[in-house]
């Protein structure tokens, strides 16, 4: 009788561990999907910034302003 109870408990423990492992796998997959989505959105944002020239360095902006001032002065 005691052995049967122990076997049942072991089976239950195994079932619980399988369920927990599956939850962890699903969570990991979701986290990886979210990370991929963030990477994609970052690339799109970076491309958009470059497209509208917001990605210029301070020095590039200063040079552009100097050039525009020189045009106005002429």
Secondary structure as GFF3:
##gff-version 3
##sequence-region A 1 74
A	DSSP	alpha_helix	2	51	.	.	.	ID=ss1
A	DSSP	alpha_helix	58	73	.	.	.	ID=ss2
###
